[in-house]
Amino acid sequence: MEFRKLIRNQVEYRFDPLTHDQCRINPDRAKRVRQAGAQVDLSEIIARTRKTCPFCPERVEEKTPELPREICQEGRIKLGETLIFPNLNPVGENHAVGIISRAHFLALDEFSVEMLRDNLVASKSYILSVYERDKEASWPIYIWNYMPPSAGSIIHPHAHILVEREPMPVQIELLQKSQEYLSQNRRNYWEELVEKERNLAKRFIYDSNYLSVVASFAPRGFNEIQFIFKGVSSLAELGEPQIADFADCLVKALKGYKNLGIGSFNLLTFSGPMGERLNYYRLNAKLISRPYPSGVYTNDTGPLERLCNVWVIDTLPEMVAAQLKPFFK
């Protein structure tokens, strides 16, 4: 395993130890002049959007659809403050929404371990229900987009859960590279990564019986940290102690983000398939910061673009051609 980097023109070129993807880091860029993007008072935006929010308790059952009865007899999965139902505008298969809190808005340091644990447990229940009905839907994804700069269109705290029949391109690469690493080195890449980061003590943040947290050597996002689970390769394998530890780590990370002045983020899991435990892979997740909210808008790139090389588009190319063609006559 190599933590490869080189310096050119005061810029660090870093390469991911597994995929060899390149990132470029220049801390001085954080000090550059910015002529836009000043922080704004969010109180007016929060108050205004609360009045019509479809995820607030007084409207959610009227404004959101129900799950098929074979997935959930009650139509929606409920646990604590969590409520799970289908996404009206999906970006993948079996795309559900999981409301995290009854409150319309929570600051980064206001999420509780219980709240996030319930959301993760309920999400796992949904994932397993889909899998029981369709064994080909074996690839679960858990996504949390917080505030509009993350590509979240609704301020009310909520997660996305997808259960797909095929892995995303980045997941295919992670599995292939992990399998190659085991074959060539006779070591599990993820276990060795944790061991080396722990020994180096430069990027190591946290360790327990269930997971480790590190700052990614070659990040794809700002302030990126990675959660690496022990002994499991899929979201479906997580037990309640592991979920509770993950929730606790997320609460700690979000408090740290708040202290750094961060106001938006993406969280995304990279899960192996359900139904088989892979000895060469470990379930992991990434948390990255996004720009601080500076007005009401929804970013056109979210976690799938930033972390998975999957580009979610809401306009058909054929529509673009039809709309622009008259201007070329």
Helices and strands as residue ranges (DSSP letters): E 5-8, E 11-15, E 22-25, G 27-31, H 43-50, H 60-63, E 77-79, E 82-86, E 96-99, G 108-110, H 113-133, E 139-146, G 148-150, E 158-164, H 169-185, H 189-200, E 204-207, E 211-215, E 222-229, G 235-237, H 240-259, E 265-270, E 284-289, H 303-308, H 317-324, G 325-328
